[in-house]
């Protein structure tokens, strides 16, 4: 049974229209029902979003974790498990993301970014998503999980097809590509069993080495965890790097400031992560009837926690639609909050910071040369963005 809708999910969007929609909802109907995408509540204000993310006893992630629902596979820890069941999976990955481990990633990421960015710059730019930002996260993923080049390339191709099927709600292709990702994860597990590696140097080996009350993690859940990790680190960086490039092209004054003062890059990245948060559809499901933002939520209702909106809430961020480097408020929800906060956030920040540094250091400016093709729910950001890269010292009207 459908309910009266507070808003409809637009059929077509541009780079700015989602922010206009969410601003209207924050001011007029901050917890809003839509009958689209299977039916869901959009939680658009920062305080409500944070409350949902932190209250896993009322709002579970075990039923549906994105809007629209992707009901093609079994559970994928740690995102599909609530505490305490998710903790062993998170800890197995977090041990590879300690400050000491991250320190060693700096030079590797610097070389990795240059390896993919420099050829794109040499030809004067192009589609920054297809030709740069979709390649880079795969390379990082391959190194993190110690994947062979052929495995990394297969994930890149399958991940791209999975994402396009999700955007188009092509459920047949979506299921097929999800199954392929499971096959890749299954082969990785089989390889680590046949050729053991030290758990302290290999994330897959870490998962296999975990013991809870003396027993290993269930094989199907280890498989699901790897399937989750292999995909989640691909799509968000792709779209967000595209958003960074669009912002720099639209605001050459910001580009010039970062080129002249690279020490501002870390602060600038945080502001860009706030303005162009790449996830708007991470979901929870109400375990019981409850009230949120003055709305009656029924047990079983899906809620999309709209990070993209919450990070522009004027109640938390003054002048929320403006890029500012002097903010004191930094309560970003970009990587989530609570027991499911993204464990890979420190490594992602390291990668994105280096992208922003090199992109501004190696170009005089960027120019948009075509329409921007946008992702749809659950992501926000470009799928395609044609960008001209003007080299430092290049002609003013190249």
GUBA-567356 format. One record per residue (C-alpha): residue in one letter; x, y, z. Coordinates in Angstrom, 2 decimals, always signed. Layout:
% residues N
  residu        X        Y        Z
       a        X        Y        Z
...
***
This chain:
% residues 398
  residu        X        Y        Z
       x    +0.00    +0.00    +0.00
       x    +1.41    +3.37    -0.99
       x    +1.22    +6.48    +1.19
       x    +0.88   +10.14    +0.22
       x    +4.32   +11.13    -1.03
       x    +6.19   +14.17    +0.25
       x    +8.47   +14.14    -2.78
       x    +9.25   +12.19    -5.94
       x   +12.72   +11.02    -6.93
       x   +13.53   +13.00   -10.12
       x   +13.87   +11.09   -13.37
       x   +16.75   +13.30   -14.46
       x   +19.25   +15.34   -12.44
       x   +22.14   +17.70   -12.99
       x   +25.12   +18.51   -10.78
       x   +23.17   +21.01    -8.66
       x   +19.57   +19.80    -8.66
       x   +19.94   +17.21    -5.84
       x   +21.17   +19.94    -3.50
       x   +18.19   +22.15    -4.37
       x   +15.79   +19.25    -3.70
       x   +17.39   +18.41    -0.35
       x   +17.50   +22.07    +0.74
       x   +13.76   +22.29    +0.18
       x   +13.18   +19.12    +2.18
       x   +15.41   +20.23    +5.06
       x   +13.43   +23.45    +5.38
       x    +9.94   +22.10    +4.79
       x    +9.84   +18.34    +5.37
       x   +13.12   +17.08    +6.81
       x   +11.94   +13.47    +7.18
       x   +10.12   +12.94    +3.90
       x    +8.36    +9.94    +2.41
       x    +8.72    +8.89    -1.24
       x    +6.90    +6.02    -2.92
       x    +9.76    +5.69    -5.41
       x   +12.66    +3.20    -5.23
       x   +10.63    +0.74    -3.21
       x    +9.28    +3.34    -0.77
       x   +11.48    +5.08    +1.83
       x   +11.91    +7.97    +4.22
       x   +14.61   +10.50    +3.25
       x   +16.36   +11.72    +6.42
       x   +17.82   +15.06    +5.35
       x   +18.84   +16.98    +8.48
       x   +22.15   +16.44   +10.24
       x   +20.72   +15.81   +13.72
       x   +18.19   +13.24   +12.48
       x   +20.74   +11.52   +10.26
       x   +23.21   +11.28   +13.11
       x   +20.52    +9.93   +15.44
       x   +19.64    +7.15   +12.99
       x   +23.26    +6.20   +12.38
       x   +24.09    +6.01   +16.08
       x   +20.92    +4.19   +17.22
       x   +21.44    +0.75   +15.72
       x   +19.05    -0.81   +18.21
       x   +16.12    +1.10   +16.67
       x   +17.40    +1.38   +13.11
       x   +19.04    -1.79   +11.85
       x   +21.31    -2.29    +8.87
       x   +20.57    -6.01    +8.62
       x   +17.50    -5.67    +6.36
       x   +18.34    -3.04    +3.73
       x   +21.48    -0.96    +3.59
       x   +20.93    +1.16    +0.47
       x   +18.08    +2.90    -1.33
       x   +17.14    +1.61    -3.83
       x   +17.37    -1.90    -2.33
       x   +19.83    -4.25    -3.98
       x   +18.29    -7.59    -3.04
       x   +20.54    -9.75    -5.20
       x   +22.89   -11.31    -2.69
       x   +23.28   -12.65    +0.83
       x   +24.59   -10.72    +3.82
       x   +27.85    -8.82    +3.38
       x   +29.56    -7.97    +6.67
       x   +30.35    -5.72    +8.34
       x   +27.65    -3.45    +6.85
       x   +24.92    -6.10    +6.99
       x   +25.48    -6.94   +10.67
       x   +24.75    -4.88   +13.76
       x   +26.97    -4.87   +16.86
       x   +28.50    -6.95   +18.21
       x   +28.41    -9.25   +15.17
       x   +30.03    -6.71   +12.83
       x   +33.02    -6.01   +15.07
       x   +35.30    -8.98   +14.11
       x   +35.03    -8.07   +10.42
       x   +35.78    -4.40   +11.05
       x   +38.73    -5.21   +13.30
       x   +40.25    -7.55   +10.72
       x   +40.42    -4.64    +8.26
       x   +41.18    -1.85   +10.75
       x   +44.43    -3.51   +11.80
       x   +45.69    -2.77    +8.27
       x   +44.66    +0.90    +8.58
       x   +46.48    +1.91   +11.75
       x   +48.35    +5.26   +11.74
       x   +51.62    +3.37   +11.51
       x   +50.43    +1.41    +8.46
       x   +48.99    +4.53    +6.80
       x   +52.30    +6.33    +7.12
       x   +53.81    +3.79    +4.78
       x   +51.09    +4.34    +2.18
       x   +52.01    +7.98    +1.52
       x   +54.80    +7.48    -1.05
       x   +52.93    +4.59    -2.71
       x   +49.80    +6.68    -3.17
       x   +51.81    +9.63    -4.47
       x   +53.32    +7.40    -7.17
       x   +49.95    +5.77    -7.89
       x   +48.15    +9.08    -8.44
       x   +50.91   +10.32   -10.75
       x   +50.85    +7.06   -12.72
       x   +47.21    +7.59   -13.71
       x   +46.96   +11.38   -13.63
       x   +50.00   +12.26   -15.71
       x   +48.84   +10.48   -18.92
       x   +45.43   +12.18   -18.59
       x   +47.13   +15.55   -18.21
       x   +49.52   +14.87   -21.09
       x   +46.65   +14.54   -23.53
       x   +44.96   +17.68   -22.24
       x   +42.29   +15.96   -20.18
       x   +39.13   +14.11   -21.21
       x   +36.52   +12.22   -19.23
       x   +38.09   +12.42   -15.79
       x   +35.84    +9.66   -14.46
       x   +36.45    +6.96   -17.07
       x   +40.07    +7.91   -17.77
       x   +41.34    +8.67   -14.29
       x   +39.09    +8.41   -11.25
       x   +37.72    +4.95   -12.04
       x   +41.20    +3.53   -12.60
       x   +42.81    +4.93    -9.47
       x   +40.71    +3.27    -6.72
       x   +41.12    -0.11    -8.40
       x   +44.88    +0.28    -8.25
       x   +44.70    +1.13    -4.55
       x   +42.32    -1.76    -3.90
       x   +44.66    -4.14    -5.72
       x   +47.62    -3.13    -3.58
       x   +45.65    -3.19    -0.35
       x   +44.32    -6.71    -0.96
       x   +47.50    -7.94    -2.69
       x   +45.59    -8.73    -5.88
       x   +47.22    -9.85    -9.10
       x   +46.89    -7.36   -12.01
       x   +44.45    -9.64   -13.84
       x   +42.19    -9.80   -10.77
       x   +42.25    -6.03   -10.40
       x   +41.33    -5.53   -14.03
       x   +38.44    -7.96   -13.75
       x   +37.11    -6.12   -10.70
       x   +37.38    -2.83   -12.59
       x   +35.33    -4.14   -15.50
       x   +32.75    -5.97   -13.43
       x   +32.46    -3.06   -10.99
       x   +31.75    -0.64   -13.84
       x   +29.03    -2.91   -15.24
       x   +27.55    -3.42   -11.76
       x   +27.37    +0.33   -11.18
       x   +25.72    +1.03   -14.54
       x   +23.17    -1.73   -13.91
       x   +22.42    -0.20   -10.51
       x   +21.98    +3.24   -12.05
       x   +19.56    +1.84   -14.63
       x   +17.86    -0.56   -12.20
       x   +18.68    -3.41   -14.59
       x   +18.14    -6.14   -12.00
       x   +19.07    -9.03   -14.31
       x   +22.50    -7.57   -15.08
       x   +22.88    -6.42   -11.49
       x   +22.46    -9.97   -10.20
       x   +24.83   -11.37   -12.83
       x   +27.57    -8.85   -12.02
       x   +27.10    -9.34    -8.29
       x   +27.59   -13.06    -8.82
       x   +30.82   -12.33   -10.71
       x   +32.09   -10.24    -7.79
       x   +31.33   -13.15    -5.50
       x   +33.30   -15.43    -7.84
       x   +36.30   -13.09    -7.58
       x   +36.04   -13.02    -3.78
       x   +35.65   -16.80    -3.65
       x   +38.78   -17.29    -5.78
       x   +40.71   -14.93    -3.51
       x   +39.73   -16.92    -0.42
       x   +40.61   -20.21    -2.10
       x   +44.02   -18.84    -3.07
       x   +44.76   -17.67    +0.49
       x   +43.75   -21.08    +1.87
       x   +45.94   -22.90    -0.66
       x   +48.80   -20.40    -0.32
       x   +48.64   -18.96    +3.23
       x   +49.92   -15.47    +3.92
       x   +50.68   -13.77    +7.23
       x   +47.47   -12.18    +8.59
       x   +49.37    -9.03    +9.53
       x   +50.23    -8.37    +5.86
       x   +47.11    -9.54    +4.02
       x   +43.48    -8.46    +4.74
       x   +41.98   -11.69    +3.39
       x   +44.29   -13.73    +5.58
       x   +43.24   -11.50    +8.50
       x   +39.60   -12.38    +7.97
       x   +40.40   -16.07    +7.72
       x   +42.47   -15.92   +10.92
       x   +39.75   -14.34   +13.07
       x   +38.40   -16.50   +15.87
       x   +35.25   -15.77   +17.88
       x   +34.90   -18.00   +20.93
       x   +37.52   -20.22   +19.35
       x   +35.66   -20.67   +16.05
       x   +36.51   -19.12   +12.66
       x   +34.11   -16.71   +10.99
       x   +31.42   -18.40    +8.90
       x   +32.72   -19.03    +5.39
       x   +29.72   -17.43    +3.68
       x   +30.12   -14.29    +5.76
       x   +33.85   -14.01    +5.03
       x   +32.89   -14.33    +1.36
       x   +30.26   -11.61    +1.74
       x   +32.69    -9.33    +3.56
       x   +35.25    -9.59    +0.78
       x   +32.56    -8.99    -1.82
       x   +31.58    -5.83    +0.08
       x   +35.13    -4.55    +0.42
       x   +35.96    -5.21    -3.23
       x   +33.13    -2.98    -4.48
       x   +32.58    -0.29    -1.89
       x   +35.97    +1.31    -2.44
       x   +35.44    +1.76    -6.18
       x   +32.31    +3.78    -6.82
       x   +32.44    +6.55    -4.21
       x   +36.00    +7.76    -5.06
       x   +35.14    +7.70    -8.77
       x   +32.20   +10.05    -8.42
       x   +33.78   +12.23    -5.74
       x   +36.96   +12.89    -7.74
       x   +34.67   +13.88   -10.62
       x   +32.89   +16.29    -8.27
       x   +36.22   +17.80    -7.17
       x   +37.18   +18.39   -10.80
       x   +33.82   +20.01   -11.57
       x   +34.19   +22.31    -8.56
       x   +37.71   +23.36    -9.53
       x   +36.60   +24.02   -13.12
       x   +33.71   +26.16   -11.90
       x   +35.85   +27.99    -9.34
       x   +39.26   +28.79   -10.84
       x   +39.92   +31.08    -7.86
       x   +39.85   +28.05    -5.55
       x   +42.08   +26.13    -7.94
       x   +44.61   +28.97    -7.98
       x   +44.59   +29.33    -4.21
       x   +45.33   +25.65    -3.66
       x   +48.04   +25.66    -6.30
       x   +49.72   +28.63    -4.61
       x   +49.16   +27.34    -1.05
       x   +49.27   +23.52    -1.09
       x   +49.26   +23.46    +2.71
       x   +45.54   +24.30    +2.43
       x   +44.78   +21.05    +0.57
       x   +43.80   +18.99    +3.66
       x   +41.33   +21.65    +4.80
       x   +40.03   +22.07    +1.25
       x   +39.45   +18.34    +0.94
       x   +37.27   +18.35    +4.06
       x   +35.19   +21.16    +2.62
       x   +34.80   +19.36    -0.69
       x   +33.84   +16.15    +1.13
       x   +31.16   +18.19    +2.87
       x   +29.84   +19.91    -0.25
       x   +29.86   +16.88    -2.57
       x   +29.33   +13.91    -0.26
       x   +29.07   +10.93    -2.65
       x   +26.48    +8.90    -0.72
       x   +22.84    +9.87    -0.32
       x   +21.19    +6.50    -0.02
       x   +22.75    +4.48    +2.78
       x   +19.75    +2.93    +4.49
       x   +18.47    +1.59    +7.77
       x   +15.21    -0.18    +8.62
       x   +13.07    +0.63   +11.65
       x   +12.84    -2.30   +14.04
       x    +9.76    -0.86   +15.73
       x    +7.27    +1.98   +15.43
       x    +9.02    +5.21   +16.34
       x    +8.99    +8.97   +15.76
       x   +11.75   +10.82   +13.90
       x   +11.66   +14.49   +13.01
       x    +8.02   +14.61   +14.01
       x    +7.05   +11.83   +11.60
       x    +5.59    +8.47   +12.52
       x    +7.91    +5.73   +11.29
       x    +6.47    +2.22   +11.11
       x    +8.32    -0.96   +11.94
       x    +9.80    -2.26    +8.69
       x   +10.05    +1.17    +7.01
       x   +13.24    +1.89    +5.07
       x   +15.09    +5.14    +5.78
       x   +17.68    +6.65    +3.46
       x   +20.22    +8.55    +5.53
       x   +21.04   +11.34    +3.09
       x   +24.65   +12.23    +3.90
       x   +24.69   +14.53    +0.85
       x   +21.96   +16.64    +2.47
       x   +23.02   +16.41    +6.12
       x   +26.43   +17.87    +5.32
       x   +24.75   +21.05    +3.99
       x   +22.51   +21.58    +7.02
       x   +22.64   +25.25    +8.04
       x   +21.97   +24.26   +11.64
       x   +25.50   +22.82   +11.71
       x   +27.35   +24.54    +8.85
       x   +26.99   +28.29    +8.46
       x   +26.51   +29.40    +4.84
       x   +26.31   +25.70    +3.92
       x   +26.42   +25.96    +0.11
       x   +29.64   +27.98    +0.08
       x   +33.19   +26.63    -0.10
       x   +34.98   +28.01    +2.94
       x   +38.34   +27.17    +4.48
       x   +37.66   +28.91    +7.80
       x   +34.99   +26.61    +9.19
       x   +35.12   +25.67   +12.83
       x   +32.30   +23.10   +12.47
       x   +33.63   +19.86   +11.01
       x   +30.99   +17.36   +12.09
       x   +30.94   +15.66    +8.71
       x   +28.84   +12.57    +8.07
       x   +30.62   +11.83    +4.79
       x   +31.96    +8.48    +6.01
       x   +29.00    +7.74    +8.26
       x   +28.84    +7.64   +12.02
       x   +28.38    +5.10   +14.76
       x   +29.12    +1.38   +14.53
       x   +29.15    +1.37   +10.73
       x   +31.41    +4.35   +10.13
       x   +33.56    +3.53    +7.10
       x   +36.71    +1.74    +8.29
       x   +38.54    +2.77    +5.14
       x   +38.03    +6.51    +5.71
       x   +41.67    +7.27    +6.68
       x   +43.03    +5.58    +3.56
       x   +40.39    +7.24    +1.37
       x   +41.31   +10.67    +2.75
       x   +44.97    +9.97    +2.07
       x   +44.20    +9.08    -1.55
       x   +41.83   +12.00    -2.17
       x   +44.18   +14.51    -0.55
       x   +46.95   +13.45    -2.91
       x   +44.62   +13.65    -5.92
       x   +43.64   +17.20    -4.99
       x   +47.25   +18.20    -4.40
       x   +48.52   +16.87    -7.71
       x   +45.50   +18.04    -9.70
       x   +45.96   +21.63    -8.53
       x   +49.77   +21.59    -8.58
       x   +50.07   +20.23   -12.11
       x   +47.44   +22.37   -13.87
       x   +46.88   +26.09   -14.31
       x   +43.15   +25.50   -14.45
       x   +40.45   +23.04   -15.47
       x   +37.58   +23.70   -17.86
       x   +34.34   +21.79   -18.40
       x   +33.90   +20.95   -22.07
       x   +30.62   +19.02   -22.11
       x   +27.56   +17.95   -20.19
       x   +27.98   +16.11   -16.90
       x   +26.32   +12.70   -16.70
       x   +25.24   +12.12   -13.13
       x   +24.87    +9.02   -11.01
       x   +21.52    +8.20    -9.44
       x   +20.60    +6.95    -5.99
       x   +22.33    +5.72    -3.86
       x   +25.33    +7.78    -5.06
       x   +25.78   +11.44    -5.91
       x   +28.35   +12.74    -8.37
       x   +29.42   +12.49   -12.01
       x   +29.53    +9.26   -13.96
       x   +31.07   +11.23   -16.84
       x   +32.64   +14.69   -16.86
       x   +34.60   +15.98   -19.84
       x   +37.30   +18.27   -18.49
       x   +40.08   +20.15   -20.29
       x   +43.32   +20.34   -18.33
       x   +45.33   +23.52   -18.95
       x   +48.97   +22.93   -18.03
       x   +50.93   +25.28   -15.82
       x   +52.33   +27.90   -18.17
       x   +49.75   +26.98   -20.85
       x   +48.01   +29.45   -23.11
       x   +45.31   +31.48   -21.37
       x   +42.66   +30.56   -23.91
       x   +43.70   +27.01   -24.75
***
